[in-house]
Amino acid sequence: MDEKLEMVIACGSLDEAGVSQLCREKGIYPHHVADWKKAFSEGNTNGDKSTRATESKQLKHENKELKKELRRKEKALAETAALLVLQKKSQRDLGRRRGQLIVSRERQNVIQLIDEARAAGARLRPACDMIDISAKTYQRWCAPDNLEDGRINARLSPPHKLSEAERQQLLAITNAPDYADLPPSKIVPKLADQDIDIASESTFYRVLKAEKQLAHRQKSKPGGTKKPEPLTATGPNQVYSWNITYLPTAVKGIFLYLYLVMDIYSRKIVGWQVYQDESSALAADLMTDICRRENIAKNQVTLHSDNGSPMKGATLLSTLQILGVILSFSRPSVSNDNPYSESLFRTLKYRPEYPSKPFKNLLDARTWITGFVSWYNNEHLHSAIKFVTPAQRHRGEDIQILENRRAVYEAAKTRKPDRWSGDIRNWEPIVEVNLNPIKGKQKEAA
C-alpha cells in the first residue's frame, strides 16, 4: 500500500511523458497509476480488501498453530510430571521376570497409581511402561474377575483323578493275598485278564509311593549308582586320568586310537601312544612304561578312567595290581566324571595345527601327536594352573615363577599406585586339585 501511494504522489508532478517513463522504470502501466489515484481519492479499494483479508487469514492460522503447539507442550509437560511421580511412587518393577506371581493388593496398588498418572495427564502406554507392564496386562487387571492371580486358588489336582473310594479299592486289591507279593507291573495285567480296570500301572506306583508301600523287598541291593569317591592331588604323580580317543584315517569307518594319560595336578601328559586297536594289553604296556619312567611306588598313584572295555580288561587290571596302582572309575554313562581327559582331548582336536584331513597312516598320527605333546607339556601356558607350563608345575618350578610375577606386580603398584584400584592379580599357586569333589566344594577347572 505504501508503494502504491508513493507512486501516485510521484506521478502527480509529472506530465504524461514523464509518467510513462516512470511507469516503464517501475514495470507498471500508466492506467495502474490512474486506478490507484482514483481508489485513494475514494478511500476504498478492492486490492486493500483482498490484502487485508489475506493478512487476517494468515494471522488467524498462525494463532491457531501456536495455540495447538502450546497445548501439545502443556500435555507433554503434564505427562512427564505425572510419569516422574509414578516412578517415584512405584515400589518395584513388575515385569523383570515373566510369569511372576502378583497378589491382589499389589495389583490394586498398580491400578491406582496408573489411574492417578492418567488423571494427571499421562497416557496409558507410557504409564504402563514406567512400571514395566504392558497395557494389555493393565486392562486385564481392571476386569472385575481378574483382581486376584488365578494361580493362587488354582486346582492342582486333575479332574479325572481317582476318587477316594477308587483309591481305597486299589490299595485293598494290592494288599490282597493273591497280589501281596506282586509288583504293580504284574498286578495290572492280572486284573486285565479278569476284565478289571482300576488304574494304570503308573497310578498304582504313585498311590503306593504316597502310602509308603514301595520299600525295597528283594534280597538284592536297591538299584542306583554311587558317585566315585572324591580324589585330591596335592603334588605330582598322585592322581592320573586317562582315556582313549579316536583319530580319523583316510578310510571311512576305520580309526586309530590315542591312549593318553595325564597328571591332574600338573596337567602334564605323562604318557601316550597311538595304536590301531583298543586293547587292555596295550594299555597295560603303556602304564608299565609310565610307572618306570616316573618312578611310581606301590600305592602312590590313583588311576581314574571311565568304564570302557580296555579300562576294565583283565590284563590291565592285573598289571595295575602288580604295579600297585589304585583304580578309580566313573559312573556308567556319566561323561563328566572324567573331565580332565575330556578337556585335554578338546584342546588337542581344536588346535589350529590339527590336521584338516585324516591321518594317512599310523606313523603320520604318531608324528603329529609327538609335536602336540611337546608343545602342550613345555610351551602351553595352562590357564588352570596360573599360566605356567605343565612341565614346570610337574617339576615344582611354578612356585618360584609365580613368586617372581607377584614381585613384578607389587613393584609396578608401588611405582604407579594410581593405576591400581584394588589388590594386584592373584599369583598364588594352586595348592590342590580335586577330581569329582563332594557337592559344595569348589571344582578345579580342567
C-alpha positions as a LaTeX table, in Angstrom:
\begin{tabular}{lrrr}
\hline
Residue & $x$ (\AA) & $y$ (\AA) & $z$ (\AA) \\
\hline
Met1 & 0.00 & 0.00 & 0.00 \\
Asp2 & 2.80 & 2.44 & 0.80 \\
Glu3 & 4.49 & 1.76 & $-2.56$ \\
Lys4 & 1.27 & 2.45 & $-4.46$ \\
Leu5 & 0.73 & 5.72 & $-2.58$ \\
Glu6 & 4.31 & 6.79 & $-3.21$ \\
Met7 & 3.87 & 6.06 & $-6.94$ \\
Val8 & 0.69 & 8.13 & $-7.12$ \\
Ile9 & 2.42 & 11.06 & $-5.36$ \\
Ala10 & 5.48 & 10.80 & $-7.64$ \\
Cys11 & 3.34 & 10.87 & $-10.78$ \\
Gly12 & 1.28 & 13.88 & $-9.62$ \\
Ser13 & 4.01 & 16.40 & $-10.55$ \\
Leu14 & 4.86 & 14.83 & $-13.92$ \\
Asp15 & 3.39 & 15.27 & $-17.37$ \\
Glu16 & 2.15 & 12.33 & $-19.41$ \\
Ala17 & 5.60 & 11.63 & $-20.93$ \\
Gly18 & 7.20 & 11.68 & $-17.50$ \\
Val19 & 4.51 & 9.36 & $-16.09$ \\
Ser20 & 5.07 & 6.89 & $-18.94$ \\
Gln21 & 8.85 & 6.95 & $-18.41$ \\
Leu22 & 8.47 & 6.35 & $-14.66$ \\
Cys23 & 5.99 & 3.51 & $-15.21$ \\
Arg24 & 8.43 & 1.76 & $-17.56$ \\
Glu25 & 11.14 & 2.07 & $-14.94$ \\
Lys26 & 8.89 & 0.56 & $-12.24$ \\
Gly27 & 7.43 & $-2.12$ & $-14.51$ \\
Ile28 & 3.82 & $-0.97$ & $-14.38$ \\
Tyr29 & 1.34 & 0.65 & $-16.73$ \\
Pro30 & 0.05 & 4.27 & $-16.59$ \\
His31 & $-3.55$ & 3.10 & $-16.15$ \\
His32 & $-2.48$ & 1.34 & $-12.91$ \\
Val33 & $-1.43$ & 4.71 & $-11.55$ \\
Ala34 & $-4.73$ & 6.23 & $-12.60$ \\
Asp35 & $-6.72$ & 3.44 & $-10.93$ \\
Trp36 & $-4.70$ & 3.77 & $-7.72$ \\
Lys37 & $-5.22$ & 7.54 & $-7.70$ \\
Lys38 & $-8.96$ & 7.06 & $-8.10$ \\
Ala39 & $-9.02$ & 4.44 & $-5.39$ \\
Phe40 & $-7.16$ & 6.61 & $-2.94$ \\
Ser41 & $-9.42$ & 9.53 & $-3.69$ \\
Glu42 & $-12.48$ & 7.37 & $-2.98$ \\
Gly43 & $-10.86$ & 5.93 & 0.16 \\
Asn44 & $-11.70$ & 2.23 & $-0.57$ \\
Thr45 & $-10.14$ & $-0.30$ & $-2.98$ \\
Asn46 & $-10.75$ & $-3.92$ & $-3.75$ \\
Gly47 & $-6.98$ & $-4.52$ & $-3.55$ \\
Asp48 & $-6.86$ & $-3.28$ & 0.01 \\
Lys49 & $-9.78$ & $-5.53$ & 0.93 \\
Ser50 & $-8.12$ & $-8.55$ & $-0.61$ \\
Thr51 & $-4.80$ & $-7.80$ & 1.06 \\
Arg52 & $-6.33$ & $-7.22$ & 4.47 \\
Ala53 & $-8.37$ & $-10.42$ & 4.15 \\
Thr54 & $-5.28$ & $-12.43$ & 3.26 \\
Glu55 & $-3.27$ & $-10.97$ & 6.11 \\
Ser56 & $-6.11$ & $-11.59$ & 8.57 \\
Lys57 & $-6.48$ & $-15.19$ & 7.45 \\
Gln58 & $-2.75$ & $-15.77$ & 7.80 \\
Leu59 & $-2.70$ & $-14.28$ & 11.28 \\
Lys60 & $-5.62$ & $-16.48$ & 12.36 \\
His61 & $-3.85$ & $-19.58$ & 11.03 \\
Glu62 & $-0.61$ & $-18.72$ & 12.82 \\
Asn63 & $-2.52$ & $-18.04$ & 16.03 \\
Lys64 & $-4.28$ & $-21.40$ & 15.74 \\
Glu65 & $-0.99$ & $-23.27$ & 15.20 \\
Leu66 & 0.64 & $-21.52$ & 18.15 \\
Lys67 & $-2.26$ & $-22.44$ & 20.42 \\
Lys68 & $-2.08$ & $-26.03$ & 19.19 \\
Glu69 & 1.67 & $-26.23$ & 19.85 \\
Leu70 & 1.17 & $-24.68$ & 23.29 \\
Arg71 & $-1.47$ & $-27.28$ & 24.17 \\
Arg72 & 0.81 & $-30.09$ & 22.95 \\
Lys73 & 3.71 & $-28.85$ & 25.06 \\
Glu74 & 1.45 & $-28.43$ & 28.08 \\
Lys75 & 0.26 & $-32.03$ & 27.68 \\
Ala76 & 3.83 & $-33.31$ & 27.27 \\
Leu77 & 4.93 & $-31.39$ & 30.35 \\
Ala78 & 1.99 & $-32.70$ & 32.37 \\
Glu79 & 2.68 & $-36.26$ & 31.20 \\
Thr80 & 6.36 & $-36.00$ & 32.12 \\
Ala81 & 5.50 & $-34.72$ & 35.58 \\
Ala82 & 2.90 & $-37.47$ & 36.06 \\
Leu83 & 5.37 & $-40.18$ & 34.97 \\
Leu84 & 8.03 & $-38.86$ & 37.35 \\
Val85 & 5.54 & $-39.02$ & 40.22 \\
Leu86 & 4.54 & $-42.54$ & 39.14 \\
Gln87 & 8.16 & $-43.65$ & 39.02 \\
Lys88 & 8.74 & $-42.30$ & 42.50 \\
Lys89 & 5.64 & $-43.94$ & 43.96 \\
Ser90 & 6.03 & $-47.36$ & 42.32 \\
Gln91 & 7.85 & $-49.71$ & 44.68 \\
Arg92 & 9.36 & $-52.14$ & 42.17 \\
Asp93 & 9.29 & $-53.22$ & 38.55 \\
Leu94 & 6.78 & $-55.97$ & 37.89 \\
Gly95 & 7.93 & $-57.17$ & 34.50 \\
Arg96 & 11.53 & $-58.20$ & 35.10 \\
Arg97 & 10.61 & $-61.87$ & 35.47 \\
Arg98 & 7.87 & $-63.10$ & 33.22 \\
Gly99 & 5.16 & $-65.12$ & 34.93 \\
Gln100 & 5.87 & $-63.97$ & 38.47 \\
Leu101 & 3.01 & $-64.11$ & 40.94 \\
Ile102 & 1.45 & $-60.71$ & 41.76 \\
Val103 & $-1.07$ & $-60.66$ & 44.59 \\
Ser104 & $-4.35$ & $-58.75$ & 44.56 \\
Arg105 & $-3.17$ & $-55.97$ & 46.89 \\
Glu106 & $-0.22$ & $-55.18$ & 44.65 \\
Arg107 & $-2.38$ & $-55.26$ & 41.53 \\
Gln108 & $-4.82$ & $-52.78$ & 43.04 \\
Asn109 & $-1.94$ & $-50.52$ & 44.04 \\
Val110 & $-0.58$ & $-50.57$ & 40.47 \\
Ile111 & $-4.01$ & $-49.82$ & 39.00 \\
Gln112 & $-4.44$ & $-46.88$ & 41.39 \\
Leu113 & $-1.01$ & $-45.44$ & 40.54 \\
Ile114 & $-1.64$ & $-45.71$ & 36.80 \\
Asp115 & $-5.11$ & $-44.13$ & 37.14 \\
Glu116 & $-3.61$ & $-41.22$ & 39.10 \\
Ala117 & $-0.94$ & $-40.75$ & 36.45 \\
Arg118 & $-3.55$ & $-40.78$ & 33.67 \\
Ala119 & $-5.68$ & $-38.26$ & 35.56 \\
Ala120 & $-2.61$ & $-36.03$ & 35.83 \\
Gly121 & $-2.07$ & $-36.14$ & 32.07 \\
Ala122 & $-0.11$ & $-39.31$ & 31.32 \\
Arg123 & $-1.12$ & $-41.67$ & 28.54 \\
Leu124 & $-1.80$ & $-45.34$ & 29.29 \\
Arg125 & 1.10 & $-46.92$ & 27.42 \\
Pro126 & 3.90 & $-44.69$ & 28.85 \\
Ala127 & 2.44 & $-45.13$ & 32.36 \\
Cys128 & 2.46 & $-48.93$ & 31.95 \\
Asp129 & 5.99 & $-48.84$ & 30.54 \\
Met130 & 7.16 & $-46.91$ & 33.59 \\
Ile131 & 6.06 & $-49.82$ & 35.86 \\
Asp132 & 7.24 & $-52.34$ & 33.27 \\
Ile133 & 3.93 & $-53.99$ & 32.47 \\
Ser134 & 2.02 & $-53.98$ & 29.20 \\
Ala135 & $-1.18$ & $-52.04$ & 28.56 \\
Lys136 & $-2.93$ & $-55.36$ & 27.94 \\
Thr137 & $-1.93$ & $-56.52$ & 31.43 \\
Tyr138 & $-3.38$ & $-53.34$ & 32.96 \\
Gln139 & $-6.63$ & $-53.78$ & 31.05 \\
Arg140 & $-6.84$ & $-57.42$ & 32.15 \\
Trp141 & $-6.24$ & $-56.48$ & 35.78 \\
Cys142 & $-9.02$ & $-53.86$ & 35.62 \\
Ala143 & $-11.59$ & $-56.56$ & 34.81 \\
Pro144 & $-13.74$ & $-57.35$ & 37.89 \\
Asp145 & $-12.91$ & $-61.06$ & 37.85 \\
Asn146 & $-9.13$ & $-60.58$ & 37.50 \\
Leu147 & $-8.20$ & $-58.78$ & 40.70 \\
Glu148 & $-6.57$ & $-61.98$ & 42.03 \\
Asp149 & $-3.94$ & $-64.11$ & 40.30 \\
Gly150 & $-5.68$ & $-67.24$ & 39.10 \\
Arg151 & $-2.80$ & $-69.44$ & 40.17 \\
Ile152 & $-3.39$ & $-68.72$ & 43.86 \\
Asn153 & $-6.66$ & $-70.65$ & 44.03 \\
Ala154 & $-5.92$ & $-72.94$ & 41.10 \\
Arg155 & $-6.94$ & $-76.57$ & 41.27 \\
Leu156 & $-3.71$ & $-78.51$ & 41.43 \\
Ser157 & $-5.31$ & $-81.93$ & 41.22 \\
Pro158 & $-6.56$ & $-83.17$ & 37.82 \\
Pro159 & $-10.33$ & $-83.51$ & 37.47 \\
His160 & $-10.08$ & $-87.16$ & 36.41 \\
Lys161 & $-8.02$ & $-88.36$ & 39.38 \\
Leu162 & $-9.08$ & $-91.38$ & 41.38 \\
Ser163 & $-11.81$ & $-90.82$ & 43.89 \\
Glu164 & $-11.21$ & $-91.76$ & 47.49 \\
Ala165 & $-13.32$ & $-94.92$ & 47.06 \\
Glu166 & $-11.30$ & $-95.95$ & 43.98 \\
Arg167 & $-8.09$ & $-95.24$ & 45.83 \\
Gln168 & $-9.10$ & $-97.47$ & 48.73 \\
Gln169 & $-10.16$ & $-100.18$ & 46.28 \\
Leu170 & $-6.72$ & $-100.02$ & 44.62 \\
Leu171 & $-4.97$ & $-100.40$ & 47.97 \\
Ala172 & $-7.26$ & $-103.23$ & 49.01 \\
Ile173 & $-6.55$ & $-105.18$ & 45.82 \\
Thr174 & $-2.79$ & $-104.52$ & 46.04 \\
Asn175 & $-2.67$ & $-105.85$ & 49.60 \\
Ala176 & $-4.99$ & $-108.80$ & 48.95 \\
Pro177 & $-3.38$ & $-112.25$ & 49.46 \\
Asp178 & $-3.42$ & $-113.00$ & 45.72 \\
Tyr179 & $-1.45$ & $-109.84$ & 44.87 \\
Ala180 & 0.53 & $-109.14$ & 48.05 \\
Asp181 & 3.78 & $-110.48$ & 46.58 \\
Leu182 & 3.40 & $-108.89$ & 43.13 \\
Pro183 & 4.56 & $-105.51$ & 41.86 \\
Pro184 & 2.11 & $-103.21$ & 40.03 \\
Ser185 & 3.70 & $-104.21$ & 36.69 \\
Lys186 & 2.21 & $-107.71$ & 37.23 \\
Ile187 & $-0.93$ & $-106.75$ & 39.13 \\
Val188 & $-2.32$ & $-104.65$ & 36.25 \\
Pro189 & $-2.08$ & $-107.46$ & 33.61 \\
Lys190 & $-3.65$ & $-109.97$ & 36.03 \\
Leu191 & $-6.57$ & $-107.61$ & 36.64 \\
Ala192 & $-6.94$ & $-107.07$ & 32.89 \\
Asp193 & $-7.26$ & $-110.84$ & 32.41 \\
Gln194 & $-10.21$ & $-110.68$ & 34.80 \\
Asp195 & $-11.81$ & $-107.78$ & 32.87 \\
Ile196 & $-10.96$ & $-105.39$ & 35.71 \\
Asp197 & $-9.52$ & $-101.93$ & 35.04 \\
Ile198 & $-8.94$ & $-99.78$ & 38.09 \\
Ala199 & $-5.98$ & $-97.62$ & 37.17 \\
Ser200 & $-2.82$ & $-97.61$ & 35.10 \\
Glu201 & 0.46 & $-99.12$ & 36.24 \\
Ser202 & 1.96 & $-95.68$ & 36.90 \\
Thr203 & $-1.06$ & $-94.75$ & 39.05 \\
Phe204 & $-0.55$ & $-97.94$ & 41.08 \\
Tyr205 & 3.05 & $-96.95$ & 41.70 \\
Arg206 & 2.10 & $-93.36$ & 42.52 \\
Val207 & $-0.55$ & $-94.37$ & 45.07 \\
Leu208 & 1.71 & $-96.95$ & 46.70 \\
Lys209 & 4.50 & $-94.41$ & 46.94 \\
Ala210 & 2.18 & $-91.90$ & 48.59 \\
Glu211 & 1.16 & $-94.59$ & 51.09 \\
Lys212 & 4.84 & $-95.51$ & 51.65 \\
Gln213 & 4.34 & $-99.06$ & 50.38 \\
Leu214 & 7.15 & $-99.12$ & 47.82 \\
Ala215 & 10.02 & $-100.18$ & 50.05 \\
His216 & 12.65 & $-102.47$ & 48.50 \\
Arg217 & 11.72 & $-106.08$ & 49.38 \\
Gln218 & 14.12 & $-108.26$ & 47.36 \\
Lys219 & 17.33 & $-109.81$ & 48.62 \\
Ser220 & 19.36 & $-107.79$ & 46.14 \\
Lys221 & 20.53 & $-104.31$ & 46.99 \\
Pro222 & 18.41 & $-101.37$ & 45.81 \\
Gly223 & 19.35 & $-100.02$ & 42.42 \\
Gly224 & 21.19 & $-96.80$ & 41.84 \\
Thr225 & 24.68 & $-95.57$ & 41.06 \\
Lys226 & 27.19 & $-94.34$ & 43.54 \\
Lys227 & 29.31 & $-91.34$ & 42.75 \\
Pro228 & 33.02 & $-92.17$ & 42.72 \\
Glu229 & 35.00 & $-91.19$ & 45.77 \\
Pro230 & 36.48 & $-87.69$ & 45.52 \\
Leu231 & 40.18 & $-87.61$ & 44.72 \\
Thr232 & 42.55 & $-84.83$ & 45.75 \\
Ala233 & 46.06 & $-84.27$ & 44.40 \\
Thr234 & 48.47 & $-82.01$ & 46.31 \\
Gly235 & 51.52 & $-82.86$ & 44.21 \\
Pro236 & 52.60 & $-84.60$ & 41.00 \\
Asn237 & 52.27 & $-88.37$ & 40.49 \\
Gln238 & 49.36 & $-88.73$ & 42.90 \\
Val239 & 46.30 & $-88.88$ & 40.62 \\
Tyr240 & 46.35 & $-89.82$ & 36.93 \\
Ser241 & 43.46 & $-89.58$ & 34.49 \\
Trp242 & 43.43 & $-91.49$ & 31.23 \\
Asn243 & 41.17 & $-92.19$ & 28.28 \\
Ile244 & 41.17 & $-93.23$ & 24.63 \\
Thr245 & 40.03 & $-91.05$ & 21.73 \\
Tyr246 & 39.53 & $-91.79$ & 18.06 \\
Leu247 & 41.78 & $-90.34$ & 15.33 \\
Pro248 & 40.31 & $-90.43$ & 11.81 \\
Thr249 & 42.08 & $-92.18$ & 8.92 \\
Ala250 & 41.74 & $-91.91$ & 5.16 \\
Val251 & 39.41 & $-94.93$ & 5.16 \\
Lys252 & 35.91 & $-94.07$ & 6.31 \\
Gly253 & 34.87 & $-96.04$ & 9.41 \\
Ile254 & 38.43 & $-97.03$ & 10.34 \\
Phe255 & 40.14 & $-95.14$ & 13.17 \\
Leu256 & 43.39 & $-95.01$ & 15.07 \\
Tyr257 & 43.26 & $-94.93$ & 18.87 \\
Leu258 & 45.14 & $-92.41$ & 21.00 \\
Tyr259 & 45.88 & $-93.69$ & 24.53 \\
Leu260 & 46.64 & $-90.67$ & 26.71 \\
Val261 & 47.50 & $-90.44$ & 30.43 \\
Met262 & 47.77 & $-87.11$ & 32.27 \\
Asp263 & 48.63 & $-85.98$ & 35.79 \\
Ile264 & 45.68 & $-83.91$ & 37.03 \\
Tyr265 & 47.84 & $-81.91$ & 39.46 \\
Ser266 & 50.34 & $-80.62$ & 36.89 \\
Arg267 & 48.22 & $-81.29$ & 33.76 \\
Lys268 & 51.32 & $-82.90$ & 32.25 \\
Ile269 & 50.86 & $-85.68$ & 29.72 \\
Val270 & 52.92 & $-88.39$ & 31.42 \\
Gly271 & 52.37 & $-90.98$ & 28.74 \\
Trp272 & 50.71 & $-91.60$ & 25.39 \\
Gln273 & 50.66 & $-93.93$ & 22.44 \\
Val274 & 48.75 & $-94.39$ & 19.19 \\
Tyr275 & 47.62 & $-97.88$ & 18.24 \\
Gln276 & 45.41 & $-99.46$ & 15.62 \\
Asp277 & 43.30 & $-101.33$ & 18.20 \\
Glu278 & 41.64 & $-100.83$ & 21.58 \\
Ser279 & 43.14 & $-103.35$ & 23.94 \\
Ser280 & 43.70 & $-103.68$ & 27.66 \\
Ala281 & 47.04 & $-105.38$ & 26.92 \\
Leu282 & 48.27 & $-102.30$ & 25.03 \\
Ala283 & 47.06 & $-100.08$ & 27.87 \\
Ala284 & 48.91 & $-102.31$ & 30.35 \\
Asp285 & 52.16 & $-101.85$ & 28.40 \\
Leu286 & 51.68 & $-98.08$ & 28.42 \\
Met287 & 51.06 & $-97.95$ & 32.19 \\
Thr288 & 54.08 & $-100.15$ & 32.86 \\
Asp289 & 56.27 & $-97.76$ & 30.88 \\
Ile290 & 54.85 & $-94.70$ & 32.69 \\
Cys291 & 55.39 & $-96.18$ & 36.15 \\
Arg292 & 59.01 & $-96.97$ & 35.31 \\
Arg293 & 59.78 & $-93.53$ & 33.86 \\
Glu294 & 58.08 & $-91.65$ & 36.71 \\
Asn295 & 59.47 & $-93.98$ & 39.41 \\
Ile296 & 56.00 & $-94.70$ & 40.77 \\
Ala297 & 55.99 & $-96.65$ & 44.02 \\
Lys298 & 53.23 & $-99.02$ & 45.02 \\
Asn299 & 50.03 & $-97.36$ & 46.27 \\
Gln300 & 51.44 & $-93.97$ & 45.28 \\
Val301 & 49.19 & $-93.06$ & 42.36 \\
Thr302 & 45.46 & $-93.44$ & 41.66 \\
Leu303 & 44.43 & $-94.04$ & 38.05 \\
His304 & 40.98 & $-92.72$ & 37.11 \\
Ser305 & 39.15 & $-93.67$ & 33.91 \\
Asp306 & 35.72 & $-94.34$ & 32.50 \\
Asn307 & 34.13 & $-97.77$ & 32.17 \\
Gly308 & 35.33 & $-98.73$ & 28.69 \\
Ser309 & 36.29 & $-102.32$ & 27.95 \\
Pro310 & 40.05 & $-101.56$ & 27.67 \\
Met311 & 39.91 & $-99.82$ & 31.07 \\
Lys312 & 38.32 & $-102.84$ & 32.75 \\
Gly313 & 40.10 & $-105.58$ & 30.81 \\
Ala314 & 41.64 & $-108.38$ & 32.88 \\
Thr315 & 45.14 & $-107.80$ & 31.50 \\
Leu316 & 45.20 & $-104.14$ & 32.52 \\
Leu317 & 43.63 & $-104.79$ & 35.93 \\
Ser318 & 46.14 & $-107.48$ & 36.80 \\
Thr319 & 49.04 & $-105.32$ & 35.60 \\
Leu320 & 47.89 & $-102.37$ & 37.70 \\
Gln321 & 47.55 & $-104.65$ & 40.71 \\
Ile322 & 51.16 & $-105.79$ & 40.27 \\
Leu323 & 52.32 & $-102.17$ & 39.84 \\
Gly324 & 50.42 & $-101.11$ & 42.94 \\
Val325 & 48.26 & $-98.56$ & 41.10 \\
Ile326 & 44.93 & $-97.75$ & 42.80 \\
Leu327 & 41.90 & $-97.86$ & 40.48 \\
Ser328 & 39.06 & $-95.34$ & 40.21 \\
Phe329 & 36.19 & $-95.46$ & 37.72 \\
Ser330 & 33.49 & $-93.07$ & 36.55 \\
Arg331 & 29.82 & $-93.83$ & 36.91 \\
Pro332 & 28.27 & $-95.60$ & 33.91 \\
Ser333 & 27.16 & $-93.21$ & 31.15 \\
Val334 & 28.38 & $-90.13$ & 33.06 \\
Ser335 & 30.97 & $-88.34$ & 30.95 \\
Asn336 & 31.74 & $-85.50$ & 33.36 \\
Asp337 & 33.20 & $-87.87$ & 35.96 \\
Asn338 & 36.42 & $-87.77$ & 33.90 \\
Pro339 & 36.62 & $-84.07$ & 33.00 \\
Tyr340 & 40.38 & $-83.63$ & 32.76 \\
Ser341 & 40.87 & $-86.16$ & 29.97 \\
Glu342 & 37.83 & $-84.88$ & 28.09 \\
Ser343 & 39.12 & $-81.31$ & 28.33 \\
Leu344 & 42.55 & $-82.37$ & 27.09 \\
Phe345 & 41.04 & $-84.12$ & 24.07 \\
Arg346 & 39.11 & $-80.96$ & 23.29 \\
Thr347 & 42.34 & $-78.93$ & 23.41 \\
Leu348 & 44.05 & $-81.46$ & 21.16 \\
Lys349 & 41.38 & $-81.58$ & 18.46 \\
Tyr350 & 40.79 & $-77.81$ & 18.35 \\
Arg351 & 44.42 & $-76.81$ & 17.94 \\
Pro352 & 44.97 & $-74.67$ & 14.80 \\
Glu353 & 47.64 & $-77.17$ & 13.75 \\
Tyr354 & 45.28 & $-80.14$ & 13.99 \\
Pro355 & 45.19 & $-81.73$ & 10.50 \\
Ser356 & 42.21 & $-80.75$ & 8.40 \\
Lys357 & 42.45 & $-84.08$ & 6.59 \\
Pro358 & 42.55 & $-87.58$ & 8.13 \\
Phe359 & 45.86 & $-89.13$ & 9.10 \\
Lys360 & 47.46 & $-91.10$ & 6.29 \\
Asn361 & 48.83 & $-93.89$ & 8.45 \\
Leu362 & 49.98 & $-94.82$ & 11.95 \\
Leu363 & 53.35 & $-93.10$ & 11.57 \\
Asp364 & 51.70 & $-89.87$ & 10.44 \\
Ala365 & 49.46 & $-89.85$ & 13.53 \\
Arg366 & 52.31 & $-90.61$ & 15.93 \\
Thr367 & 54.45 & $-87.83$ & 14.40 \\
Trp368 & 51.74 & $-85.22$ & 14.89 \\
Ile369 & 50.90 & $-86.34$ & 18.43 \\
Thr370 & 54.61 & $-86.17$ & 19.33 \\
Gly371 & 54.67 & $-82.49$ & 18.34 \\
Phe372 & 51.45 & $-81.76$ & 20.19 \\
Val373 & 52.62 & $-83.39$ & 23.44 \\
Ser374 & 55.91 & $-81.47$ & 23.29 \\
Trp375 & 54.05 & $-78.17$ & 22.81 \\
Tyr376 & 51.44 & $-78.96$ & 25.49 \\
Asn377 & 53.94 & $-80.00$ & 28.17 \\
Asn378 & 56.68 & $-77.45$ & 27.53 \\
Glu379 & 55.12 & $-74.38$ & 25.87 \\
His380 & 51.41 & $-74.27$ & 26.67 \\
Leu381 & 50.66 & $-71.78$ & 29.49 \\
His382 & 47.74 & $-73.56$ & 31.15 \\
Ser383 & 45.00 & $-71.26$ & 32.47 \\
Ala384 & 44.00 & $-73.65$ & 35.30 \\
Ile385 & 47.50 & $-73.65$ & 36.86 \\
Lys386 & 48.10 & $-69.87$ & 36.74 \\
Phe387 & 49.60 & $-69.85$ & 33.25 \\
Val388 & 52.69 & $-71.95$ & 33.77 \\
Thr389 & 53.51 & $-74.95$ & 31.61 \\
Pro390 & 52.54 & $-78.44$ & 32.80 \\
Ala391 & 56.20 & $-79.48$ & 32.76 \\
Gln392 & 57.19 & $-76.54$ & 35.00 \\
Arg393 & 54.48 & $-77.41$ & 37.51 \\
His394 & 55.38 & $-81.09$ & 37.37 \\
Arg395 & 58.99 & $-80.20$ & 38.29 \\
Gly396 & 57.85 & $-77.81$ & 41.04 \\
Glu397 & 59.13 & $-74.68$ & 39.28 \\
Asp398 & 55.75 & $-72.96$ & 39.29 \\
Ile399 & 56.13 & $-71.67$ & 42.87 \\
Gln400 & 59.21 & $-69.58$ & 42.05 \\
Ile401 & 57.75 & $-68.40$ & 38.72 \\
Leu402 & 54.54 & $-67.20$ & 40.37 \\
Glu403 & 56.51 & $-65.54$ & 43.16 \\
Asn404 & 58.53 & $-63.60$ & 40.58 \\
Arg405 & 55.32 & $-62.49$ & 38.86 \\
Arg406 & 53.90 & $-61.34$ & 42.16 \\
Ala407 & 57.05 & $-59.29$ & 42.86 \\
Val408 & 56.79 & $-57.65$ & 39.43 \\
Tyr409 & 53.20 & $-56.62$ & 40.08 \\
Glu410 & 53.99 & $-55.36$ & 43.59 \\
Ala411 & 56.81 & $-53.20$ & 42.20 \\
Ala412 & 54.54 & $-51.85$ & 39.44 \\
Lys413 & 51.87 & $-50.95$ & 42.01 \\
Thr414 & 54.48 & $-49.18$ & 44.14 \\
Arg415 & 55.69 & $-47.12$ & 41.18 \\
Lys416 & 52.26 & $-46.10$ & 39.96 \\
Pro417 & 49.66 & $-46.70$ & 42.69 \\
Asp418 & 47.05 & $-44.55$ & 40.92 \\
Arg419 & 46.65 & $-47.27$ & 38.29 \\
Trp420 & 45.53 & $-49.84$ & 40.86 \\
Ser421 & 42.05 & $-49.63$ & 42.34 \\
Gly422 & 42.49 & $-52.84$ & 44.36 \\
Asp423 & 44.85 & $-55.69$ & 45.01 \\
Ile424 & 47.23 & $-56.99$ & 42.39 \\
Arg425 & 46.45 & $-60.08$ & 40.35 \\
Asn426 & 46.35 & $-63.28$ & 42.34 \\
Trp427 & 49.56 & $-65.23$ & 41.62 \\
Glu428 & 49.20 & $-67.70$ & 44.47 \\
Pro429 & 49.95 & $-71.27$ & 43.30 \\
Ile430 & 47.17 & $-73.84$ & 43.13 \\
Val431 & 47.65 & $-75.96$ & 46.26 \\
Glu432 & 45.34 & $-78.88$ & 45.45 \\
Val433 & 43.37 & $-80.22$ & 42.53 \\
Asn434 & 40.14 & $-82.17$ & 43.02 \\
Leu435 & 38.55 & $-84.83$ & 40.87 \\
Asn436 & 34.82 & $-85.43$ & 41.48 \\
Pro437 & 34.75 & $-83.34$ & 44.68 \\
Ile438 & 31.84 & $-83.56$ & 47.06 \\
Lys439 & 28.93 & $-81.23$ & 46.41 \\
Gly440 & 29.54 & $-77.71$ & 47.64 \\
Lys441 & 33.31 & $-77.88$ & 47.29 \\
Gln442 & 34.74 & $-75.70$ & 44.57 \\
Lys443 & 35.79 & $-77.65$ & 41.50 \\
Glu444 & 39.07 & $-77.05$ & 39.72 \\
Ala445 & 38.86 & $-76.01$ & 36.11 \\
Ala446 & 40.08 & $-78.67$ & 33.73 \\
\hline
\end{tabular}
